[in-house]
């Protein structure tokens, strides 16, 4: 299910984890084993949740790393989709499928179908 303008995971972290526990950025960064600058960047929406940070958050707050990664992917994908029409991408299609050979790919503007 697509979400409309999902929140940055840093916003979720701030509102649902730090504020209810009355944690400061400094305290939380120390507990996570990261710099205050790194955590602040995430909380302010300038930095993203890396897989390592997702694991750190899952251990610290009793959540799953997957939930943090899913939030980041949803956020990133929503923003990327907004730029879809500006992307210059040629459609590719398989010329032969299931023949036991490498699939040939037709390329727009080329007389060769691809490498076999």
Buried (B, 14 or more C-beta within 10 A) or exposed (E): EEEEEBBBBBBBBBEEBBEEEEBEBEEBBEBBEBEBEBBBBBBEBEBBBBEEBBBBBBEBBEBEBEBBBBBBBBBBEBEEEEEEEEEEEEEEEEEBEEEEEEBBBBBEEEEEEBEE
